[in-house]
């Protein structure tokens, strides 16, 4: 199984009367999402399953990928890292899965995959961390295959 964690791109601050889920991408965030979406689209297998948080900023981020995706409420801001792993069926899934979500949860998932501990790792906005397993279903064979930031993607 490959698991790709993609943090949403830069979003606006919440305005008066606006909920956290309603925050949209900034112009910079839209550009970040397009750049990372193009890179991911060139790398992901066609069979990759894509799950996104219900927040507007994650939906706008994943739409830049140009593929079908499923909104998954367990990926909303404040989700528990174990809920993310359960949503993607880690480590038993045989498919590649892309998760578009939020900090600090994605950083916690990354630390759990690499160390087994729930630590506060930082994943930058619009960045993707790609994890893979050497042995299917074996969480001890996990390695970090790639880390890409939107500002490093070549146009």
N, C-alpha and C positions, 0 to 999 in steps of 0.2 A: 504494500500500500504506500502510495505517496500522499502526503498531506501538505497542502500549501496554505499558509496563513497570510492573508492580505488585509492589512489595515486600511481603513477608509482614507481617502485623500483629505486635504485641508478643508475644514468646514467653517461656516460662519459661527459667530458666537450667538447664543440664544438671545433673541430680542424680547421685549416686554410681551408677556402673555404667550410666548412660544415655549413648547415643551422641548426637551432634549431630543426626542425622536423626530421632531420637525426641522431640525437644523439641516440646511442644504450646503452643498459645496460652494466654495468661493470660485472666482475665475481661475485662480492659481490651482485650486483643487481639481477643477474640471480638466485642466491641462495635465496635471499629475496623473489623474485617472486614465486619460487617453493614452499617455505614454506607457504607463505600466500595463494597461489593458492590451496594447499592441504587443508588448514583449511577452506577456503571459500567453496571449493567443497563439504566438509563434512557438511556444514551448509545450503547452498543455496537450495531452492526448485528446482526440475527439471524444472519447468516452468519459472524460472527466466530469464528475458530478460537482455542481456549484451550489453552495448554500450561502445565503446572505441574511444578515440581521434585518429586521423590519424598519430600521431607522432610515430616514430619507437620504442621509449622507452615504450610507453603505449601498443603498439602491442606486444612487447616481454613480457611485464608484463602479459597481459591478456592471451597470449598463454599458460602460465604456468598453467592456470586453466583447460585447456583441454576441453573446451566447445565451442560451436558455439557462435560467437559474430558479432555485426554489427559495422562497422566503421562509426562514426558520426562526420562530419566536424565541427559542432557547439560545439564540446568538445575540439577543438584544444587549444594550449597554448594561453592565453590572452582572452579566452572566457568570456563572461559576465555571472554572476551567474543566471540571469533570463533566459538566453538561455539554460542552463543546465536543469533548472526546466521545461521549455517548452519542451525540447527534451524528457524528461521522463514522460511528461503529469502529473506533480505534481499539485495538490494532487488527481486528478481524476482517475489515473490509478489504476486498481484493482490488477495488477500483481506486483511481486517483480522486481525491476530493479537494476542492478549493473552498475555503471558508473566508468570507468577507465580513470582518467584524471590527472590534474595538479594543482599545487599551483600557485597563491593564490586563484584561482577560487573555488576549492573544499572547502577550508576553509571558503570562503565567503558564499558558499551554506550552509555549516553546521551552520554558525552563523545565516543565514536567517531562517533556519528551527527551530532553538532553540529560537531565540530572536526576529525574525522579522526584524532585522537590518543587513545591509551589513557590517560586521566587518572583520578584518584581522586575522582570526584564523589560527593557524598552524596545518596542518596535516602532520605528518612525512612521509618520503619516505617509500613506500610499506605498509603503514598502511591502515586499513579499518575502517570506521565509519558507523554503521548500524542504520538507523532511521526507526521507525515504527509509525503507527497511530492507536490509540485506536478505533476511529470512521472513517470508510471509507469516504474519501473525505473531512474530517474536518482537516484543517491545524492547528487548535488550540489543537488538541489531539495528537500532535507529541511528541514522546519521544525517547531518545537515548537508543537503545537496547544493543549495544555492541561497544566497541572500541578495536581493536586488532592491535598490532604491529608485524611485521615479526620476530623481535628478541624475542618475547614472545611466539610464536607458538612452541609447543612441537614437537620435531622431531618424 
